[in-house]
Amino acid sequence: MKSAGTTAATGAAVTESGHVVPRGLTALLTTAMAFSMMQLFLLGALGPRLVDGLGVSETLLGLTTTVGFGTAAVLSPTGGRIVDRVGPRRALVALLAVSGTALGLIGAAPGPALLLAAVALGGLPQALANPATNKAILAAVPSPRRGAVTGAKQSGVQLGAFAAGLPLAAAAGLLGWRGAVGVAAVAAFAAALWAWRALPADPPPKAGAVLRTPPASDSPVPWLAGFSLFLGAGIASVNTYLALFGAQRLGMGPTTAGALVAVLGVAGIAGRIGWSRAAAPGRAPWFPALLAAGAVGAAVILAVAVRVEPLVWVGAVAVGVFAVSGNAVSMVLVMQRSAPGRAGQDSALVAAGFFAGFAVGPPLFGLLAERGRYGDGWALVAGEFLVAGAVALLWAVRDRRTGRGGTT
């Protein structure tokens, strides 16, 4: 067996099995994750402009998230099997091309109907993202580096939040919100071409459908899916309504309010990379409960910001460091515990729980936001994070009792 190293000609890394890791793989996977959920962050960061310019109500703004992530939740199990069948290169190119198409349609939408249809199309890249990127990591990255690469690529989601909340929100001031979304669409198509040129060809698709098999009895997947359901509900509410909260309740201008999403994104990048690097097999099972506890505190800070306005920035940072990092740690656990050949399916099942939470959370928050009851909305988010933490803690205790929690 070959040891991990680099090739003299290209400087690319080599796995223990002798496969060359494409140069820039981490950057490419990070970019794919950013575009897979770009529409969510753009709709949140541009929320004040959509409410004023397209006649979108606060409740309808939440419904866009429900449609997109409801679609992703439904498609995720199938998406995982498709990735296991066709390979990560084909899946990543399709992910980025469809993302560009969905963003282009959002930018061209004359009203709420086409906007919702475009958001539904954007659910497909979300369904493919985690299975495809995780599969690429397992195929090309040596085991000791997988946690770090996973954290980096999961931080791509928050890189998308930063891009939506700062440069694209600022571009909307110059080009209009449609122009800003159009810029994002062109960038997604460029990334699809990058993926096609940079990644090695996939083997021929497997004959027949990949069978749907249940996780093993000791698998963390059902628990992580439940944890992700409630975690996603809270995170999606913050993503969708944080900028609107800043504009409507705290009196911020649209660009400053969008910067709240950018701050959350930067904090999430740091959190996902840091927590994933630290998630060694022996201690990773305890991290979801720990991060959920920190997320509860973050939601409480946002509730207090209704009266102490500067705390909204502290709350945004805390949501990024704790709540947003939870999904990255979940994916590290999936790769540590998945049976051979199940990485795509297991990643998809956990992602389906996360996306279902994204579909449910914002409409509930929107009912409160329409009445100006943001304090109650943040209390609801704190409750969702609390339930997520309880599920994670129950699994970690059970895992330790069965002797899995101390494995390395």
C-alpha angles and dihedrals in degrees: 000000000000120000121236114267143117135285115246094223102049107015089232118147121253123216125227088261092055098255115141115238109223113245111253093022093136092049091048094049090046090052092049091053090048093055094041090072102021092114092060093055094042092052089049097044093043092041095112091051093046092050091051102034106034099031093245113161124219090253093049090049087058090046091059088061091047092053095047098046095036087059091047092050092051094046098042099086090049091043091056092053091046091054091049087053105042102029135242099281096058091042094050094048090050091046093055095042093051090046090056091048093050093048091049091053092048090053091050097044111128093195146350096291098063090036090060092045091052091048090051090054088052088062090075096066089047090054092051099041105082097036093048097045094042090049090051091052094049090049098047114018125080114243097250091057099044097090092052094045091046092052091048095050093043087053085064088080089060091043084060089051090052092048092049095044100047121014096027094041088050090047088054088063089058104031101024123250092283091054092050092052089048091056089054091050093054090049091053092054089049089053090051089057089048091053092049092052099038105044124075116249117272119239115258111290114270114261113255128001122314105251120247105238126178120242117261117272092254094044117126091215099099091047094046090049090054092046090049092050094063094034090053093049091058097041093048091053090053093046093048101042108026094090092043089050090053092049101041104032105025098037097238123156117249095259094048091046090051089052088065088066090048091052090050089050095052091048089049092053091054092043096049094048094045099044093043092052089051094047099102113171095255096055105022094091090067096050099080092057091045093050092047090054090054089047091056089055090049092054090049089053090053090051091052089049088072085077102021102044101190089062089073088080091051090049092050091052092047093050089053096047096046116016099036092047092059095079092052091054089048090057091049089054091049091055092045093051107029118116117239111286094013101089094102095046095044092047090050094050093052090045090051090059090048093049092046088057090050089053095050104038106062098051090054090049090045092060088059095040092056088059093046091247097138093146090060089046093057089047088055089052090051089053092051091051090048092056090047089054092050092053091048093048093050091052094046091052091047091046091053093049091053090051097246097106094071097049121118 
